[in-house]
Structure formats: structure tokens, C-alpha cells
């Protein structure tokens, strides 16, 4: 992200466009991600989320300054986790897995919305994205916006605590294994951050993101496939 500008991988205007896409995600999509967790938990029986101020799309209720900064610098960030009490679910492990899944789904939905806007403009105004004017930078913005949302979804689906994917994994693990992961969650989190910093996870994340991006592009192009 911002490091791409420092390395010379992006020109200044493109970098500003990318930063704008990240800010939109920080103030709109990350709150939607956390709201999806809270709303799903409520529907599954955890009424305690009502009293924690997280059943809202107000970004001030969800933004984590360090998570937002990490997103700007590295392309992977986070918001404040929504406190969930799984004891209120009929099946605590399954309930937590479903609640966790809804966060990445929210990012995919956000990416699909961006893809629909992109393909609608491309279908009905084919020359809008050409040239070097506003259309060119809107094109860049939408591409960055879609790519970052897909990357966040894939990142959060990694089966590593404290990411959402770990809660999904726990549905299929025995309680003893789940307890082990929770016992060493802080250490695992530090290792995860170190792996991200060293770029070790870049190859698998980029590989998975490529296929999700292909799916998002395919599904959002379908409604406009009839437009010549």
C-alpha cells in the first residue's frame, strides 16, 4: 500500500487513489464487516450484542486505529472485534463458525457491489474508463477497492487464530484442540504478524485472492453480458 509508493511501484496519483479506496473500506466496509458479525450473532440468539453498541454501521463504533494503519501500510488490517457470547447459541461452536463466516462474506458482498458498478459503467459507457481523466482514476479506485476487499476476505478466512477462519475451523475440531488454540492464541497471533511482515503468506494469499477475484469478476459481469 503506502510502502508501494515508497518502493516506487506506484506513481503518486495512483497511490492517492489507492489510499482513498482504503479509507472508504476503513469507514464503510470494515464497519459493515463487524456489523455482519453482530447481526448474525443476534439472529442466532446472542442478544447481548444489543447492549454493546456494535449493531451499527457507525465507523466510530468499529474502527481500530492500529488496524486501519496496518491496512494503509500493508494491505491487511482489522477493526475492533465484536464481543460474542457463544453460550447464547443453541450450538456454541457452530454458532461461532457461522458468525465468523459472515465477516468475510460481508467483504465479498462489498467487492461484488464494486464489481457491479465497474461493469455497469463499462457496459453502458464503454469509453468512460479510457483516457487520463476522471474515468481513469475511478477505474483505478474500483479496481483497488475490489482487490482489497477480496484480499481482506481471503486473509480473514485463514484458519489461524484470531482470524475468522479459525472459528470456522473450530467447528470441525474436538474441544481439546480448540482449547489448545485458545491457550496459545497470543503467541500464534505474534507469529501471524511476523509471517505477514516477512511476506511469507503473500504467495498463498495472492494465489487464493486471484481465484476469488475471478469469481467476483464473472458474477458481476453476468448481468451486463447482453450489452454490446
N, C-alpha and C positions, 0 to 999 in steps of 0.2 A: 504494500500500500504506500504509505509515505516513504518507506525505505526504497521503493521502486524509483521514486523521484530522485532520491539521494544517489542511487546507483546509476542514474541516467537511463533507466528503462522506460520512463515516461517523460514526455515534454510537460512543461509547466501547466498548460491549459488542460491537457488530458488528466494530469494529476489532480487539478482542482475539480474537474468533473467527477473523478473517482471519489474524492473526498465528499463532494455533495451527495453522491449516491450512498456513501457510508452514513452520512448524517441523517439522511431520510430513513435508512434502516434503523439507526440508533433510536430515533424519535418516533418512528411509526411501526416498524416491523418487530423489533425486539419487544416492545410493549404488547403487540399482538401475540407474539410467541408465548410470553408469560401469561397473558390473559387466557390463552387457549388451555394452558395447564390448569389455571384456577377454575375456569368454566367447566372443564371436563371433570375435575375433582368434585365440584359442586353437584353436577349431574349424577355422579356415581355415589353420592351420599355424604361427602365431607362438607358439611355446612359451615365448618369453622373458617373457611376461606372468605366467607361473607364479612367477617369482622377483622380481617387483616388488611383491608384496603387494597387488595390486589385484583378484585373483579372490576377493573377499569382499564381503559386504554390510555389513561393519562401517563405520559412518559415519566413524569416526576416520581411516580409510584414504583417504577421498574428499573430505571437507569442505574447502573453501577459505573461510577467514573473510571475505575481501572479497566473494567470490561470494555467500555466504549473506547478508551485509549488503546487497548490491545487490538481492537478491531481496526482502528485507524493505522496502527503501526504494522500489524502482522496479518490482518485479514481474518483473524479468528478472535471473537470476543464473546461477551456474555452480559446478561442483565442480572438483577437480583433474583435468586431462586425463590419460587413461591413455596412457602411452608405448607406442607401437606401432611395430614394425619391419616395414614393408611388404615388405622383401626376403625375408621368410619366406613370403610368399604366392606361389602359382603365377602369379597376375596381380596385381602390386602395386597398380595403380590401381583395378581392380575390387574387389580385396580391401578396400582402404581405404574405398571407397564403401559397401560392404556393412557394414563395421564402423561407419562413421559413421551409417548409416541406423538401426542398432539402438538408438542412444541415444534419438532422438525416438520410435521405436516403443515403447520402454520407458515413456515418458511417456504415450503414448496408452493403453497397457495399464493403467497406473495410473489414468488417468481413467476407463476402462471399468469397472474394479473399483469405483471410487467411484459410477459411474452405476448399476451393478447393485445396490449396497447401497441407493442412493436409491430406485430403482424397486421393489425388493423391499419396503421399508418402506411406500412409498406404496400398493402393491397390497394388502398383507395387513393394514395398519393405517392406513386412509385418513385418520383424524383425528389421527394421531400428530404430524404436522408443523404442525397448527393451534394457535392459542393463542400464549402467550408463555412457555411453559415450556421444558424441556429439548429437546423435539421441535423447537421453532422454531430453537434455536441449532444443533442437529445438522443441520437443513435448511441453515442458513447455512454451516456448516462444509463440508458435502458440496458445495454449490454453489461455494464458493470453491476447494475442493480440486480439483474437476473443471476449473474455469475456468483455474486457474493451471497445471495440468498441460498442458492444451491449449495455453495461451499459450507455455509453455516448448517444447513440441514444434514449434509453428509458428515460433517465434523461432529455434530451432536449425536448422531446415530452410532458413533464408535462405541463399542461395548466396554468402555473404560470409565470407572468412577472419576468424577461425579457427573459425567455426561449422561444425557437422556438414554443413550443406548445401553448403558449399564443396567438401568431399571428394567428395560425390555429383556435383557439377558437374564436378569434375576428371576423372571417368571419361569424360566426353564431350569434353574439351578436348585439343588437342595438347600435347605435353610442353613446348613453348616457352611456351605460355600459362600452364601450371601453374607453371613456373619463375618467370614474371613475378609471379604472385600470391604465391608464397612469398618472393620478393625484397622485396616491398613489404607483407608481411603486418602488420608492426608499425604502419605508417602507416595501413593500411586499418582495423586494429583501433581506433586512436585516432579515426578518422573515424566508425566504427560507434558508439563510445561517445558521441561528440558528437551524432550524429543521435538516439540514444536519449534523451540528456539534453534535447535541444530538442523532443522529441516528434514529429519528422519521420516516424518509422516507425510511429507509433501508428495512423494510418489504415489502411495496408496490413495491419499485424499484426492489428488488430481485425477487419478485413474477412475475412481468411483464418481467423482463430480462430472467427468466427461460423459458418462452414460446417463446420468440424471439430467444433464443439460440437453442431451439428445432427445430424451423423453419429453422434457418441457417444451422444447422447440417443436417437436412433432405434434403434441397435443394442442398447442396454442396456434399452430398453423392450420389445423384442420378446418375450423370454421370459415377460413378465408381462402381455402383451396379452390373454390369455384370462381374467385375473382381473377380475371386475367390482367 
